[in-house]
Amino acid sequence: MNGILAVIRFVTYSVGAIAVRRAWTWLTEDVDPTPGTKEFAREYRLTKIKYERMRRKYESYYKNDKWVVKICYITN
């Protein structure tokens, strides 16, 4: 009987520990890192690269759009 209770207690503690760990990870995952740390520098660098890429894409789209409108206006 003690063996069964020990197994049940082990499984209960294991499931509880996994639940607490996942909840803690979920809570702390979205917190911004403090400035001056490696994590902050990494996040900043990735965000800046993403911004520059989106900016270049928008500028090329805008130039192509103006070019297409200009051609359409000339041909009509």
N, CA, C and O atoms as a GROMACS GRO file, in nm:
protein
  304
    1MET      N    1   0.082  -0.119   0.000
    1MET     CA    2   0.000   0.000   0.000
    1MET      C    3   0.088   0.126   0.000
    1MET      O    4   0.057   0.225  -0.067
    2ASN      N    5   0.197   0.121   0.076
    2ASN     CA    6   0.287   0.235   0.080
    2ASN      C    7   0.351   0.260  -0.056
    2ASN      O    8   0.378   0.374  -0.092
    3GLY      N    9   0.376   0.153  -0.131
    3GLY     CA   10   0.435   0.166  -0.264
    3GLY      C   11   0.343   0.240  -0.359
    3GLY      O   12   0.386   0.325  -0.437
    4ILE      N   13   0.214   0.207  -0.352
    4ILE     CA   14   0.117   0.273  -0.439
    4ILE      C   15   0.107   0.422  -0.404
    4ILE      O   16   0.102   0.507  -0.493
    5LEU      N   17   0.104   0.453  -0.275
    5LEU     CA   18   0.098   0.593  -0.232
    5LEU      C   19   0.225   0.669  -0.273
    5LEU      O   20   0.218   0.786  -0.310
    6ALA      N   21   0.338   0.602  -0.266
    6ALA     CA   22   0.463   0.666  -0.306
    6ALA      C   23   0.463   0.698  -0.456
    6ALA      O   24   0.508   0.804  -0.498
    7VAL      N   25   0.412   0.606  -0.536
    7VAL     CA   26   0.404   0.628  -0.681
    7VAL      C   27   0.307   0.742  -0.711
    7VAL      O   28   0.337   0.828  -0.793
    8ILE      N   29   0.192   0.742  -0.646
    8ILE     CA   30   0.093   0.849  -0.666
    8ILE      C   31   0.151   0.984  -0.625
    8ILE      O   32   0.133   1.084  -0.695
    9ARG      N   33   0.221   0.988  -0.513
    9ARG     CA   34   0.282   1.112  -0.467
    9ARG      C   35   0.391   1.158  -0.565
    9ARG      O   36   0.401   1.278  -0.594
   10PHE      N   37   0.472   1.065  -0.616
   10PHE     CA   38   0.576   1.098  -0.712
   10PHE      C   39   0.516   1.157  -0.839
   10PHE      O   40   0.564   1.258  -0.890
   11VAL      N   41   0.412   1.093  -0.891
   11VAL     CA   42   0.347   1.141  -1.013
   11VAL      C   43   0.284   1.278  -0.989
   11VAL      O   44   0.294   1.367  -1.074
   12THR      N   45   0.220   1.296  -0.874
   12THR     CA   46   0.156   1.424  -0.842
   12THR      C   47   0.260   1.535  -0.833
   12THR      O   48   0.239   1.643  -0.890
   13TYR      N   49   0.370   1.513  -0.764
   13TYR     CA   50   0.475   1.614  -0.754
   13TYR      C   51   0.539   1.642  -0.889
   13TYR      O   52   0.573   1.757  -0.920
   14SER      N   53   0.557   1.538  -0.969
   14SER     CA   54   0.617   1.558  -1.101
   14SER      C   55   0.527   1.643  -1.190
   14SER      O   56   0.574   1.736  -1.256
   15VAL      N   57   0.399   1.611  -1.193
   15VAL     CA   58   0.304   1.688  -1.274
   15VAL      C   59   0.295   1.832  -1.222
   15VAL      O   60   0.288   1.926  -1.300
   16GLY      N   61   0.293   1.848  -1.090
   16GLY     CA   62   0.290   1.982  -1.031
   16GLY      C   63   0.413   2.063  -1.066
   16GLY      O   64   0.402   2.181  -1.097
   17ALA      N   65   0.529   2.000  -1.062
   17ALA     CA   66   0.653   2.070  -1.095
   17ALA      C   67   0.655   2.112  -1.241
   17ALA      O   68   0.699   2.223  -1.273
   18ILE      N   69   0.608   2.027  -1.330
   18ILE     CA   70   0.602   2.062  -1.472
   18ILE      C   71   0.505   2.177  -1.494
   18ILE      O   72   0.534   2.269  -1.570
   19ALA      N   73   0.390   2.174  -1.426
   19ALA     CA   74   0.292   2.281  -1.441
   19ALA      C   75   0.347   2.414  -1.390
   19ALA      O   76   0.329   2.517  -1.454
   20VAL      N   77   0.415   2.412  -1.276
   20VAL     CA   78   0.472   2.534  -1.222
   20VAL      C   79   0.582   2.588  -1.312
   20VAL      O   80   0.590   2.708  -1.334
   21ARG      N   81   0.667   2.501  -1.364
   21ARG     CA   82   0.775   2.544  -1.452
   21ARG      C   83   0.720   2.607  -1.580
   21ARG      O   84   0.769   2.711  -1.624
   22ARG      N   85   0.619   2.543  -1.638
   22ARG     CA   86   0.561   2.599  -1.761
   22ARG      C   87   0.490   2.730  -1.734
   22ARG      O   88   0.497   2.822  -1.816
   23ALA      N   89   0.423   2.742  -1.621
   23ALA     CA   90   0.356   2.867  -1.586
   23ALA      C   91   0.458   2.977  -1.564
   23ALA      O   92   0.438   3.090  -1.608
   24TRP      N   93   0.568   2.947  -1.497
   24TRP     CA   94   0.672   3.047  -1.473
   24TRP      C   95   0.736   3.091  -1.605
   24TRP      O   96   0.761   3.209  -1.625
   25THR      N   97   0.762   2.996  -1.693
   25THR     CA   98   0.818   3.029  -1.823
   25THR      C   99   0.723   3.118  -1.901
   25THR      O  100   0.766   3.214  -1.965
   26TRP      N  101   0.595   3.087  -1.897
   26TRP     CA  102   0.496   3.167  -1.968
   26TRP      C  103   0.489   3.309  -1.912
   26TRP      O  104   0.472   3.404  -1.988
   27LEU      N  105   0.503   3.322  -1.781
   27LEU     CA  106   0.496   3.455  -1.720
   27LEU      C  107   0.619   3.540  -1.750
   27LEU      O  108   0.608   3.659  -1.776
   28THR      N  109   0.736   3.478  -1.747
   28THR     CA  110   0.860   3.555  -1.762
   28THR      C  111   0.908   3.564  -1.906
   28THR      O  112   1.004   3.635  -1.934
   29GLU      N  113   0.844   3.494  -1.998
   29GLU     CA  114   0.890   3.488  -2.136
   29GLU      C  115   0.873   3.622  -2.208
   29GLU      O  116   0.957   3.658  -2.290
   30ASP      N  117   0.768   3.696  -2.178
   30ASP     CA  118   0.736   3.816  -2.252
   30ASP      C  119   0.790   3.943  -2.187
   30ASP      O  120   0.764   4.053  -2.235
   31VAL      N  121   0.865   3.930  -2.080
   31VAL     CA  122   0.919   4.046  -2.010
   31VAL      C  123   1.040   4.098  -2.087
   31VAL      O  124   1.129   4.021  -2.125
   32ASP      N  125   1.044   4.229  -2.108
   32ASP     CA  126   1.157   4.289  -2.179
   32ASP      C  127   1.282   4.283  -2.093
   32ASP      O  128   1.274   4.303  -1.971
   33PRO      N  129   1.396   4.255  -2.153
   33PRO     CA  130   1.521   4.251  -2.076
   33PRO      C  131   1.564   4.392  -2.035
   33PRO      O  132   1.526   4.491  -2.099
   34THR      N  133   1.642   4.401  -1.930
   34THR     CA  134   1.688   4.531  -1.882
   34THR      C  135   1.798   4.583  -1.973
   34THR      O  136   1.881   4.505  -2.020
   35PRO      N  137   1.800   4.714  -1.999
   35PRO     CA  138   1.903   4.770  -2.086
   35PRO      C  139   2.043   4.747  -2.029
   35PRO      O  140   2.065   4.750  -1.908
   36GLY      N  141   2.137   4.725  -2.119
   36GLY     CA  142   2.275   4.703  -2.080
   36GLY      C  143   2.313   4.558  -2.067
   36GLY      O  144   2.429   4.526  -2.041
   37THR      N  145   2.218   4.467  -2.084
   37THR     CA  146   2.249   4.325  -2.075
   37THR      C  147   2.265   4.266  -2.215
   37THR      O  148   2.230   4.328  -2.314
   38LYS      N  149   2.319   4.146  -2.221
   38LYS     CA  150   2.337   4.078  -2.349
   38LYS      C  151   2.203   4.050  -2.415
   38LYS      O  152   2.189   4.061  -2.537
   39GLU      N  153   2.104   4.014  -2.335
   39GLU     CA  154   1.972   3.984  -2.390
   39GLU      C  155   1.910   4.108  -2.453
   39GLU      O  156   1.847   4.100  -2.558
   40PHE      N  157   1.929   4.223  -2.388
   40PHE     CA  158   1.875   4.347  -2.442
   40PHE      C  159   1.943   4.381  -2.574
   40PHE      O  160   1.878   4.421  -2.671
   41ALA      N  161   2.075   4.366  -2.578
   41ALA     CA  162   2.149   4.396  -2.701
   41ALA      C  163   2.104   4.306  -2.814
   41ALA      O  164   2.089   4.350  -2.928
   42ARG      N  165   2.082   4.180  -2.784
   42ARG     CA  166   2.036   4.085  -2.886
   42ARG      C  167   1.898   4.123  -2.936
   42ARG      O  168   1.876   4.129  -3.057
   43GLU      N  169   1.805   4.150  -2.846
   43GLU     CA  170   1.670   4.190  -2.886
   43GLU      C  171   1.672   4.319  -2.967
   43GLU      O  172   1.602   4.332  -3.068
   44TYR      N  173   1.753   4.414  -2.924
   44TYR     CA  174   1.762   4.542  -2.995
   44TYR      C  175   1.817   4.522  -3.135
   44TYR      O  176   1.765   4.580  -3.231
   45ARG      N  177   1.922   4.440  -3.147
   45ARG     CA  178   1.983   4.415  -3.277
   45ARG      C  179   1.884   4.348  -3.372
   45ARG      O  180   1.873   4.386  -3.488
   46LEU      N  181   1.813   4.247  -3.322
   46LEU     CA  182   1.716   4.176  -3.407
   46LEU      C  183   1.602   4.268  -3.449
   46LEU      O  184   1.556   4.262  -3.564
   47THR      N  185   1.556   4.351  -3.358
   47THR     CA  186   1.447   4.443  -3.389
   47THR      C  187   1.493   4.548  -3.490
   47THR      O  188   1.418   4.584  -3.581
   48LYS      N  189   1.614   4.597  -3.474
   48LYS     CA  190   1.667   4.697  -3.566
   48LYS      C  191   1.684   4.638  -3.706
   48LYS      O  192   1.653   4.704  -3.805
   49ILE      N  193   1.733   4.516  -3.715
   49ILE     CA  194   1.749   4.448  -3.844
   49ILE      C  195   1.613   4.430  -3.910
   49ILE      O  196   1.598   4.452  -4.030
   50LYS      N  197   1.514   4.389  -3.832
   50LYS     CA  198   1.380   4.370  -3.885
   50LYS      C  199   1.323   4.502  -3.935
   50LYS      O  200   1.261   4.507  -4.042
   51TYR      N  201   1.343   4.610  -3.859
   51TYR     CA  202   1.294   4.741  -3.899
   51TYR      C  203   1.359   4.787  -4.029
   51TYR      O  204   1.291   4.835  -4.120
   52GLU      N  205   1.491   4.771  -4.039
   52GLU     CA  206   1.561   4.813  -4.160
   52GLU      C  207   1.517   4.731  -4.281
   52GLU      O  208   1.502   4.786  -4.390
   53ARG      N  209   1.495   4.601  -4.262
   53ARG     CA  210   1.449   4.517  -4.372
   53ARG      C  211   1.310   4.560  -4.418
   53ARG      O  212   1.283   4.568  -4.538
   54MET      N  213   1.222   4.587  -4.323
   54MET     CA  214   1.087   4.631  -4.358
   54MET      C  215   1.090   4.768  -4.426
   54MET      O  216   1.013   4.794  -4.519
   55ARG      N  217   1.179   4.855  -4.381
   55ARG     CA  218   1.191   4.988  -4.440
   55ARG      C  219   1.239   4.978  -4.585
   55ARG      O  220   1.185   5.046  -4.672
   56ARG      N  221   1.340   4.895  -4.610
   56ARG     CA  222   1.388   4.877  -4.747
   56ARG      C  223   1.279   4.819  -4.836
   56ARG      O  224   1.263   4.860  -4.951
   57LYS      N  225   1.205   4.722  -4.783
   57LYS     CA  226   1.098   4.661  -4.860
   57LYS      C  227   0.991   4.765  -4.894
   57LYS      O  228   0.941   4.768  -5.007
   58TYR      N  229   0.955   4.850  -4.798
   58TYR     CA  230   0.855   4.953  -4.822
   58TYR      C  231   0.904   5.054  -4.924
   58TYR      O  232   0.829   5.093  -5.013
   59GLU      N  233   1.030   5.096  -4.913
   59GLU     CA  234   1.084   5.194  -5.007
   59GLU      C  235   1.089   5.138  -5.148
   59GLU      O  236   1.055   5.209  -5.243
   60SER      N  237   1.130   5.012  -5.164
   60SER     CA  238   1.133   4.953  -5.298
   60SER      C  239   0.992   4.938  -5.353
   60SER      O  240   0.969   4.957  -5.472
   61TYR      N  241   0.897   4.902  -5.266
   61TYR     CA  242   0.758   4.892  -5.310
   61TYR      C  243   0.706   5.028  -5.353
   61TYR      O  244   0.638   5.039  -5.456
   62TYR      N  245   0.738   5.131  -5.277
   62TYR     CA  246   0.691   5.265  -5.307
   62TYR      C  247   0.751   5.315  -5.439
   62TYR      O  248   0.680   5.376  -5.519
   63LYS      N  249   0.881   5.289  -5.462
   63LYS     CA  250   0.944   5.330  -5.588
   63LYS      C  251   0.882   5.257  -5.706
   63LYS      O  252   0.854   5.318  -5.809
   64ASN      N  253   0.862   5.126  -5.692
   64ASN     CA  254   0.803   5.048  -5.800
   64ASN      C  255   0.660   5.092  -5.825
   64ASN      O  256   0.616   5.097  -5.940
   65ASP      N  257   0.586   5.123  -5.722
   65ASP     CA  258   0.448   5.166  -5.737
   65ASP      C  259   0.442   5.299  -5.812
   65ASP      O  260   0.358   5.316  -5.900
   66LYS      N  261   0.530   5.392  -5.776
   66LYS     CA  262   0.533   5.520  -5.847
   66LYS      C  263   0.570   5.499  -5.993
   66LYS      O  264   0.514   5.564  -6.081
   67TRP      N  265   0.664   5.408  -6.019
   67TRP     CA  266   0.707   5.379  -6.155
   67TRP      C  267   0.592   5.320  -6.237
   67TRP      O  268   0.572   5.358  -6.353
   68VAL      N  269   0.517   5.228  -6.177
   68VAL     CA  270   0.404   5.165  -6.247
   68VAL      C  271   0.296   5.268  -6.274
   68VAL      O  272   0.238   5.270  -6.383
   69VAL      N  273   0.267   5.354  -6.178
   69VAL     CA  274   0.165   5.458  -6.197
   69VAL      C  275   0.209   5.554  -6.307
   69VAL      O  276   0.127   5.597  -6.388
   70LYS      N  277   0.336   5.587  -6.309
   70LYS     CA  278   0.388   5.678  -6.411
   70LYS      C  279   0.374   5.618  -6.550
   70LYS      O  280   0.334   5.687  -6.644
   71ILE      N  281   0.407   5.490  -6.564
   71ILE     CA  282   0.396   5.422  -6.694
   71ILE      C  283   0.249   5.413  -6.737
   71ILE      O  284   0.217   5.438  -6.853
   72CYS      N  285   0.162   5.380  -6.645
   72CYS     CA  286   0.019   5.371  -6.677
   72CYS      C  287  -0.034   5.506  -6.721
   72CYS      O  288  -0.116   5.513  -6.813
   73TYR      N  289   0.011   5.612  -6.656
   73TYR     CA  290  -0.036   5.746  -6.690
   73TYR      C  291   0.015   5.788  -6.828
   73TYR      O  292  -0.057   5.853  -6.903
   74ILE      N  293   0.138   5.750  -6.861
   74ILE     CA  294   0.196   5.786  -6.991
   74ILE      C  295   0.127   5.708  -7.103
   74ILE      O  296   0.101   5.765  -7.208
   75THR      N  297   0.098   5.582  -7.083
   75THR     CA  298   0.038   5.498  -7.189
   75THR      C  299  -0.107   5.533  -7.213
   75THR      O  300  -0.158   5.508  -7.322
   76ASN      N  301  -0.175   5.590  -7.117
   76ASN     CA  302  -0.317   5.626  -7.137
   76ASN      C  303  -0.321   5.757  -7.201
   76ASN      O  304  -0.429   5.809  -7.228
   0.00000   0.00000   0.00000
